[in-house]
Structures are given as structure tokens and as C-alpha cells.
Amino acid sequence: MDNNEDIQKIIDSLSQNERKILPYLKEKNISEISKKSQLNAVSVMRALGYLQNKDIVKLLSEKKQIVEIGVNGARYKKNGLPERNLVHLLSEKRILVLKEAQKLSQLSDDEFKAAIGALKKKAMIEIKNEKIILKANTPEITKKMLEENFIEALPLEFEKLQPEQIYAFQSLKNRRDIIQLKEEKIIIFEITDFGKKITALDIKEEKLIEQLTPEIIKISAWKGKKFRRYDVLSGVPEIYGGKRHFVNQAVDYAKKIWTEMGFKEMTGTLLMSSFWNFDALFTAQDHPVREMQDTFYIKRKLELPEKKLVNAVKEAHEKGVNGSKGWQYSWNEEEAKKLVLRTHTTCLSAQTLYTLNKLPKEQRRGKFFAIGKNFRNETLDWSHGFEFNQTEGIVIDEKVNFRHLLGYLQEFYKKMGFEKVRFSPAYFPYTEPSVEINAWHPEKKIWLELGGAGIFRPEVTIPLLGINTPVLAWGPGFDRILMDYYKIRDLREFYSNNIAKLRNMKFWGKT
């Protein structure tokens, strides 16, 4: 870009602020340019950015460590360091009992200890028989300490500290809020070869029309004026539009899939009685999953539903149904009343089945789904959380079979972006037969475990629905899908409020 035509194009595209700072670029000091151009530092920086886009300057950044004064440091700068106050007190008394010295100095325990340590290190005092004895002479007392000079000189660049300043820094750095070391990003620039040609020209400030408005057109104010040439390559501030949280985006998408497949959504509360969370799903009352280390219990109880249902669930547990033996123990109503944070969304499936029980037998069918948050008493780390999302589904129809179950799951995961899905035999307490769902990850070349599914056992279906009919059921975790899509390596990122990460998180979209 050396010919006169290109140079003129660049000149015509210069904004007012760019023209203002051009004569002062040789200063190479942003604050000096700001002063001479009468522009604030932000305007100067923005103008330098535009000049960089035009290859007139090259912006560089370097990191510097700056020693700054802390909250206590500012207070001590005004009122004196604790050791200064203590030595002033001792200059009058020469010898003081420790407790009396602290009382008279009005220093806190930490400040008093720090003052004693600092003065002992300088050999200005001696501690003997619980007494402080001043050893320093008058010139030593009146002379400013290195630490005092250091505080008064702040802020300072760490790499440029003199030996005595380094000593003061080491002395103060471990004391609370006196000094702090911060890293600053310093912007510097250099003029390019092309820029030197531009700055060598006598470019005067010129009032150009920056924007064509209806008013300018109406009164023909543009006549005889010059328009500033647009620089379409210049960087502009990034604008972040409003959007839903990335987890909610994925949940909305999954809900759309289920509803398009003809499913109705199930909803319910996060707090559930143990009856709905465990007993209605044929989970024995002595099962390990119901222990405190796995479940969050709330210190209250809920009343059980109608007696007919309670008795049917009790019989399933104690004696079994439809020829089964049950769990062969004495079922306890009080245990079923305990309140828990739901450990799965399958409790919603149980409640939905019971709702259908109130309809005529020929109408007890349908397709239902839920996506919701659940809670388990897990130790929090990168791969475990005490809350997680689950997608739940049931299909009630006397004509459905195991092949239908696999078909629904395969279609859902295909729409969620997993082309290859496989199923393997598994065991779950309230389904038989049961399968484990795995999806192929084309990049990692591995099968991802996504969750389980099956057909509800009669011990679940008969007490809740009132009839023994096939109920396809699934409840795989949903967070694994999100981790894969968003390349998240730590589950805790789901609940982080880091605005920078949330802004840059890609919008959910599957084809």
C-alpha cells in the first residue's frame, strides 16, 4: 500500500480523533498524546486501534507487575505504621510492660505482634521479663524506616525496585492489606513504515460528514462538503445479544423433540414423599439408595395418598402381585411419609400412572415425558454433582413392546445428534426387561453411557395403573449430552455465573 491513491484513500477514511492524534504519535506515550490532543485516554486508545487497522501503527501489550498500596497501607500512610506508633510511645517511657504497651498504643493483637516483630528485627527493642526495652538512640528513632519510605512512594513497578525497596517489600508483603502486587497490561505502540509516510504528510483536521441523516438531505447540507470514507475492515465493539442459559436451551430443544413425537409433558415438585420417590416404584425400604448418604431428607413428613393406593403398594412390597413374591418384609407407612428432594424424575411417571387409574380402563394409555432437575447426596467434584438433569418418558399401551421402546430411544438420541445408539442388557429395580443406552462418539471413538430404560414391572404398574399392561419407561441422565456438546470437562460449569464464558457459549443447535 505505497501508491499515492492508496495513501489518499487512507487519509479520506481518517476520523476526527485519528487526525487529532496523528501529529503526536512520535511521543509514543499514550498519556502524553492524550494531553496534547486534548482527548481522554479511552478515545486515544480507540483511535490507535483504528490506526492499527489501517496499518499506520502496531499495538503491542506487555504485562507489568505493579506494587500498590493496600487498605491498611493507606491507613498507615496517614496515621503511621504500628511500629512507628509503638516506638513513639517507647521514646517517652523507654521501658513498658507488654500488656501496658499494647493498651497504650491502642493497637490490635495482630498489629501489636507485627510491630514487636518489626522493631526486634531492626534491633530497636529488646523483650525481657515481659517488658519492652527501647534500645534505639534518638537518630534511629527519628529517621524514617525503609518501609515508611516505600509506602509513600507507591505505586511502583516491581521490576524497577531498588535494593532497599525490595527489602521493604519483603518486610511488608506478608502483613495484612498493607501492599499488594497486581499485574497490569500495558499497551504500547510503534509506527509502521507505512505509518511513517502518513505522519510525514501535513494532514490537517477536516470536518467531514460522518453520517448521512434525513436532515442533511432535506436542507442539502451535504453540498460542498466531503464525506468520510468508510473503513469496512475496522474492528467494532462486540455486541452480545440476550439469550437463555445454555442448559435451558438444550432442555427446550429436547422438549420440542418429545412433543413433536406426540408426548405430553409431566411436571411436579422437587420435594417428594418417599412413597412416590421410592415405594410406588417398588424400591424396598431397606434398599441402600434410601440411606442418608445417598438421599437428601427434609425434616418433616407428608401424608400418604388415598388408602386404596397405599394398601396396593404395601401388598406389592410384602406379598407381591401377579404371581410374584414381593420383598417379603413388613412395609412401614412412617418410612413412606418421609420427605426427600426427588432423586429422579421417575416419581413423576408414577404419579402420572396413578392419574390414569381414575380413567376407564380402555382410556389408560398415552405417551408422556419430563425433563427436570434431581438431587443426590454426592461429593462435589468435576464429575459428580448433588443436582443433575434427567429426561424421563413412559408409553402406556397394551400393544407396545420392547422393540417400540428401543425405537423411541433411538429416534430421540438421533435428533439430539447421536447417529449410532446401541443397547445392552442391564438390571434396574423397577423395570424388567431392562437395557443400558450407549451412544457412539465419532470424535473420541468411544461409546458413551447415557442411562437406562426398560418395561415397568407389574409390582409398579398394577398398584398404580390398576391393570397389568405394558409401560415402556426410561430415565437417562441429560447432563452427559450437554457435556459432550459444549465440550465441558467440569460439571460445576453448568452452575457457574462466569459472564464471559456464558457470552461465548455457542447457541444450542442440532440438525
C-alpha positions in Angstrom: 0.0 0.0 0.0 2.5 2.6 -1.2 1.0 4.4 -4.1 -0.5 7.9 -3.8 -4.0 6.7 -4.5 -3.9 4.2 -1.6 -2.5 6.8 0.7 -5.2 9.3 -0.2 -7.9 6.6 0.5 -6.4 6.1 4.0 -6.4 9.9 4.6 -10.0 10.2 3.5 -11.0 7.4 5.9 -9.4 9.0 9.0 -11.8 10.0 11.7 -11.6 13.3 13.7 -9.9 11.6 16.6 -7.4 9.8 14.4 -6.5 13.2 12.8 -6.1 14.7 16.2 -3.5 12.2 17.4 -1.5 11.7 14.2 0.8 14.7 14.9 1.7 13.3 18.3 2.4 9.7 17.5 6.1 10.2 17.8 5.6 10.8 21.5 4.9 7.0 21.9 3.3 7.8 25.3 -0.4 7.5 25.5 -0.8 9.9 28.4 1.3 12.5 26.6 -0.7 12.0 23.4 -3.9 12.4 25.5 -2.6 15.6 27.0 -1.5 17.2 23.7 -4.5 16.1 21.6 -7.0 17.0 24.5 -8.6 13.6 24.1 -9.2 11.3 27.1 -7.2 8.1 27.3 -10.1 5.9 26.1 -10.6 8.0 23.0 -6.8 7.9 22.3 -6.8 4.1 22.6 -9.8 3.7 20.4 -8.2 6.0 17.7 -5.0 3.9 18.0 -7.0 0.8 17.3 -8.4 2.3 14.2 -5.0 3.4 13.0 -3.8 -0.2 13.6 -6.5 -1.4 11.2 -5.1 1.0 8.6 -1.5 -0.3 9.2 -0.3 3.1 10.5 0.6 1.8 13.9 1.1 -1.6 15.5 -0.3 -2.1 19.0 1.7 -4.2 21.4 1.0 -5.2 25.0 3.3 -6.2 27.8 2.5 -7.3 31.3 4.0 -5.5 34.3 3.8 -6.2 38.0 2.8 -3.1 40.0 3.2 -2.8 43.8 0.2 -0.9 45.0 -0.9 0.3 48.5 -3.5 -1.8 50.3 -6.4 -0.7 52.5 -4.3 -0.9 55.7 -1.4 0.6 53.9 -3.4 3.7 53.1 -4.4 4.0 56.7 -0.8 3.5 57.9 0.4 6.1 55.4 -1.8 8.6 57.0 -1.6 7.6 60.7 1.8 5.8 60.8 2.8 2.2 60.8 2.1 0.2 64.0 5.9 0.0 64.7 6.2 3.8 64.4 3.4 4.4 66.9 4.9 1.9 69.3 8.4 3.4 69.1 7.0 6.9 69.7 5.3 5.5 72.8 8.6 3.9 74.0 10.6 7.1 73.3 8.7 8.6 76.2 8.7 5.7 78.6 11.8 3.7 77.5 10.5 0.6 79.3 7.0 -0.7 79.3 5.2 -3.9 80.3 3.9 -5.7 77.2 0.3 -5.6 78.2 0.5 -1.9 79.2 2.3 -1.1 75.9 -0.5 -2.7 73.8 -3.2 -0.9 75.8 -1.5 2.5 75.5 -0.7 2.0 71.8 -4.3 1.1 71.0 -3.1 -1.5 68.5 -4.9 -4.7 67.7 -3.3 -8.1 68.6 -2.1 -8.6 65.1 -0.8 -5.0 64.7 1.0 -5.2 68.1 2.7 -8.5 67.2 3.7 -7.2 63.8 5.1 -4.0 65.4 7.1 -6.0 68.0 8.5 -8.3 65.3 9.5 -5.4 63.0 11.3 -3.5 65.8 13.1 -6.6 67.1 14.3 -7.3 63.6 15.7 -3.8 63.4 17.3 -4.3 66.9 15.5 -1.2 68.1 13.9 -3.0 71.1 14.5 -5.9 73.5 11.9 -8.1 75.2 12.9 -9.1 78.7 10.8 -10.4 81.6 7.6 -9.5 79.8 8.8 -6.0 79.3 9.8 -4.0 76.2 13.0 -2.1 76.5 13.9 0.6 73.9 17.4 0.1 72.6 17.4 2.6 69.7 19.0 6.0 70.0 17.4 9.3 69.0 18.7 9.5 65.4 17.4 5.9 64.8 14.0 6.8 66.2 13.5 10.0 64.2 14.9 8.6 61.0 12.2 7.3 58.6 12.1 3.5 58.2 12.6 1.9 54.8 9.0 0.6 55.0 7.7 4.1 55.5 9.6 5.5 52.5 8.4 2.6 50.5 4.7 3.1 51.3 4.9 6.8 50.5 6.5 6.0 47.1 3.8 3.6 45.9 2.7 2.7 43.3 5.9 1.3 41.9 6.9 -1.1 39.1 8.1 -4.3 40.8 11.0 -4.9 38.3 12.4 -1.4 38.9 12.5 -1.6 42.7 15.8 -0.6 44.2 17.6 -2.9 46.7 16.3 -1.0 49.8 12.8 -1.1 48.3 13.0 -4.8 47.7 13.9 -5.2 51.4 10.9 -3.1 52.4 8.6 -5.1 50.0 9.8 -8.4 51.6 9.2 -7.0 55.0 5.6 -5.8 54.3 4.3 -8.4 51.8 3.0 -10.9 54.4 1.4 -8.3 56.5 -2.3 -7.9 56.0 -3.5 -5.5 53.3 -0.5 -3.1 53.5 0.7 -3.7 50.0 -0.5 -5.7 47.1 1.2 -6.9 43.9 -1.0 -6.6 40.8 -0.4 -7.5 37.2 -1.2 -4.7 34.7 -1.4 -4.9 31.0 0.5 -2.0 29.4 -0.4 -1.0 25.9 2.4 0.4 23.8 2.7 1.0 20.0 5.1 1.6 17.3 4.7 3.4 14.0 4.9 1.2 10.9 6.8 2.0 7.8 3.6 2.9 6.1 2.6 5.0 9.1 5.8 7.0 8.9 4.8 8.0 5.4 1.4 9.1 6.6 2.7 11.1 9.6 5.2 12.8 7.4 2.4 14.4 5.5 0.7 17.6 6.7 -2.7 16.2 7.5 -4.9 18.8 8.9 -8.1 18.4 10.9 -11.0 18.5 8.5 -14.7 18.4 9.2 -16.1 15.5 7.2 -19.7 14.3 7.1 -19.6 11.1 9.2 -23.3 10.1 8.8 -25.9 10.9 6.2 -29.1 11.9 8.0 -32.6 12.9 6.7 -32.0 16.4 8.0 -28.8 16.7 5.9 -30.6 15.5 2.8 -33.6 17.8 3.5 -31.6 21.0 3.6 -28.9 19.9 1.2 -26.3 20.4 3.9 -24.1 17.9 2.1 -23.4 20.2 -0.8 -19.8 21.4 -0.9 -18.9 19.0 2.0 -16.8 15.9 2.0 -17.9 12.5 3.2 -15.5 10.5 5.3 -14.6 7.3 3.6 -15.9 4.2 5.4 -13.4 1.7 6.7 -15.4 -1.5 6.5 -12.5 -3.6 7.8 -12.2 -1.7 11.1 -13.0 -3.7 14.3 -16.1 -2.8 16.1 -17.2 -3.5 19.7 -18.6 -6.9 20.1 -22.4 -6.9 20.9 -23.8 -9.7 23.0 -27.5 -10.4 22.4 -29.7 -11.7 25.2 -30.2 -15.5 25.2 -31.3 -18.2 27.5 -28.8 -20.1 29.6 -27.2 -22.9 27.6 -28.7 -25.6 29.8 -32.2 -24.2 29.3 -31.6 -24.0 25.5 -30.8 -27.7 25.4 -33.8 -28.5 27.7 -36.1 -26.5 25.4 -34.8 -28.4 22.4 -35.3 -31.8 24.0 -38.8 -30.9 25.0 -39.5 -29.9 21.4 -38.3 -33.3 20.2 -40.6 -35.2 22.6 -43.7 -33.1 21.9 -43.1 -33.5 18.1 -43.1 -37.3 18.8 -46.5 -36.9 20.3 -45.6 -36.9 24.0 -47.3 -34.8 26.7 -45.1 -33.2 29.4 -45.2 -34.3 33.0 -44.5 -31.8 35.8 -44.2 -32.0 39.5 -42.5 -30.6 42.6 -38.8 -31.1 43.6 -39.9 -32.2 47.1 -41.5 -35.7 47.1 -42.6 -38.1 49.8 -40.6 -41.3 50.0 -43.8 -43.0 48.9 -43.8 -41.5 45.4 -40.0 -41.4 45.1 -39.3 -45.0 46.3 -42.2 -47.1 47.4 -44.5 -46.6 44.4 -41.6 -47.7 42.3 -41.1 -50.9 44.2 -37.9 -49.8 45.9 -37.5 -51.8 49.1 -37.5 -49.7 52.3 -34.1 -51.3 53.3 -32.5 -50.6 49.9 -29.2 -48.7 50.2 -30.3 -46.0 47.8 -32.7 -44.8 50.6 -29.9 -44.2 53.1 -28.8 -40.7 54.2 -25.5 -40.9 52.3 -27.5 -41.2 49.0 -30.6 -39.1 49.6 -31.4 -35.6 50.9 -34.1 -35.9 53.6 -36.1 -32.9 54.8 -37.1 -32.7 58.5 -40.9 -33.2 58.0 -43.3 -35.8 56.7 -46.1 -35.8 54.2 -49.4 -37.6 54.4 -49.8 -40.6 52.1 -52.3 -40.6 49.2 -55.7 -42.5 49.4 -55.8 -45.7 51.4 -56.6 -47.9 48.4 -53.4 -47.0 46.7 -51.3 -47.2 49.8 -52.7 -50.7 50.5 -52.0 -51.8 46.9 -48.3 -50.6 47.2 -48.0 -52.2 50.6 -49.2 -55.6 49.3 -46.8 -55.4 46.3 -43.9 -54.9 48.7 -45.0 -57.5 51.3 -46.5 -60.3 49.2 -46.0 -59.3 45.5 -48.6 -59.2 42.7 -49.5 -61.3 39.6 -47.7 -64.3 41.0 -44.5 -62.5 42.3 -43.3 -62.8 45.9 -42.6 -59.2 46.7 -39.9 -58.3 49.1 -41.2 -60.4 52.0 -40.9 -57.9 54.7 -43.3 -55.7 56.8 -43.8 -52.4 55.0 -43.8 -49.3 57.2 -46.1 -46.3 56.5 -44.0 -43.9 58.5 -41.0 -44.6 56.4 -43.0 -43.8 53.3 -44.1 -40.4 54.7 -40.5 -39.1 54.9 -39.9 -36.1 52.7 -37.0 -36.1 50.2 -35.6 -34.0 47.4 -36.5 -36.1 44.5 -33.7 -38.4 43.3 -35.1 -39.0 39.8 -38.0 -37.8 37.6 -39.4 -41.3 37.6 -41.6 -40.3 40.5 -43.5 -38.2 38.0 -44.1 -41.3 35.9 -45.5 -43.0 39.0 -47.9 -40.1 39.7 -49.0 -40.0 36.0 -49.8 -43.7 36.1 -52.0 -43.1 39.2 -53.8 -40.2 37.5 -54.7 -42.5 34.6 -56.0 -45.0 37.1 -59.0 -42.8 37.5 -60.0 -43.1 33.9 -61.9 -46.1 32.3 -59.6 -49.0 31.5 -59.7 -48.5 27.8 -58.5 -44.9 28.2 -55.5 -45.7 30.4 -52.9 -45.1 27.7 -50.7 -42.4 26.4 -47.2 -41.0 25.9 -45.6 -38.7 28.5 -42.2 -37.2 29.1 -40.4 -35.0 31.6 -37.1 -33.2 31.8 -36.1 -31.9 35.2 -33.7 -31.5 38.0 -33.0 -34.1 40.6 -30.8 -34.3 43.7 -28.5 -37.0 45.2 -26.1 -36.8 48.1 -22.8 -36.9 46.1 -19.4 -35.4 46.9 -19.0 -32.4 44.6 -16.2 -32.6 42.1 -15.6 -32.3 38.3 -17.6 -35.4 37.5 -20.2 -35.5 40.3 -22.8 -33.1 41.5 -25.5 -33.1 44.0 -28.0 -32.0 41.4 -28.4 -33.2 37.8 -30.9 -33.2 34.9 -32.8 -36.2 33.7 -35.1 -36.9 30.8 -38.0 -39.2 31.7 -40.5 -40.9 29.5 -43.3 -43.5 29.6 -45.6 -45.1 27.0 -48.7 -46.9 28.2 -50.4 -49.1 25.6 -51.4 -52.8 25.5 -49.9 -53.1 22.0 -46.4 -51.8 22.7 -43.4 -54.0 23.2 -39.6 -53.9 23.8 -38.9 -53.1 20.1 -41.0 -49.9 20.4 -39.0 -48.9 23.5 -35.7 -49.1 21.6 -37.3 -47.3 18.6 -38.4 -44.3 20.7 -34.9 -44.0 22.3 -33.1 -44.4 19.1 -35.2 -41.6 17.5 -34.7 -39.2 20.4 -30.9 -39.6 20.5 -30.7 -39.3 16.8 -32.4 -36.0 17.0 -30.1 -35.0 19.8 -27.1 -35.6 17.5 -26.1 -39.2 18.2 -26.4 -41.2 14.9 -25.3 -44.5 16.4 -27.0 -45.9 19.5 -26.7 -49.3 20.9 -28.4 -51.2 23.8 -27.2 -53.8 26.1 -28.9 -55.9 28.8 -29.0 -54.3 32.3 -30.7 -54.5 35.7 -32.8 -51.9 37.3 -35.1 -52.4 40.3 -38.4 -51.4 38.8 -38.1 -52.5 35.1 -37.8 -55.9 33.5 -36.5 -56.4 30.9 -34.0 -53.6 31.2 -31.4 -52.0 28.9 -28.5 -49.7 29.1 -28.2 -47.0 26.4 -24.9 -46.1 24.8 -24.2 -43.7 22.0 -21.2 -43.6 19.7 -18.9 -40.6 19.9 -17.4 -40.1 16.4 -14.5 -37.8 17.6 -13.4 -39.7 20.7 -14.2 -43.1 19.1 -15.9 -44.4 22.2 -19.3 -45.5 23.3 -20.8 -43.0 25.8 -23.0 -44.4 28.6 -26.2 -42.3 28.7 -28.6 -44.2 31.0 -31.1 -46.9 31.4 -34.6 -48.0 30.3 -37.0 -50.9 30.4 -40.6 -52.0 30.9 -42.2 -51.4 34.3 -42.6 -54.4 36.4 -46.1 -55.5 37.4 -45.3 -54.5 41.0 -45.2 -50.9 39.7 -47.9 -51.0 37.1 -50.7 -52.9 38.8 -50.9 -50.9 42.1 -50.6 -47.5 40.2 -52.4 -48.1 37.0 -54.9 -50.7 38.2 -54.3 -53.0 35.2 -51.4 -55.2 34.1 -50.5 -53.5 30.8 -47.1 -52.8 29.2 -45.5 -49.5 30.2 -42.3 -48.5 28.4 -40.1 -46.4 30.7 -36.8 -44.6 30.5 -34.9 -42.1 32.6 -31.4 -41.5 31.4 -29.3 -38.6 32.5 -29.4 -35.5 30.4 -26.2 -33.7 31.5 -23.9 -36.1 29.7 -25.3 -34.9 26.4 -24.7 -31.3 27.3 -21.1 -32.0 28.4 -20.4 -33.6 25.1 -22.0 -30.9 23.0 -20.5 -27.9 24.9 -17.1 -29.6 25.5 -17.5 -29.2 29.2 -15.0 -31.0 31.4 -16.3 -30.0 34.8 -20.0 -30.4 35.8 -19.7 -27.3 38.0 -19.6 -25.2 34.9 -23.4 -25.8 34.5 -24.0 -23.6 37.5 -21.2 -21.1 37.1 -22.1 -17.4 36.6 -19.0 -16.5 34.7 -20.5 -13.9 32.3 -17.6 -14.1 29.9 -18.0 -17.9 29.4 -21.8 -17.6 29.1 -21.5 -14.9 26.4 -19.1 -17.1 24.4 -21.1 -20.3 24.8 -22.4 -21.4 21.4 -26.2 -21.5 20.9 -27.7 -24.9 21.0 -28.5 -26.3 17.6 -28.8 -29.8 16.2 -29.7 -30.9 12.7 
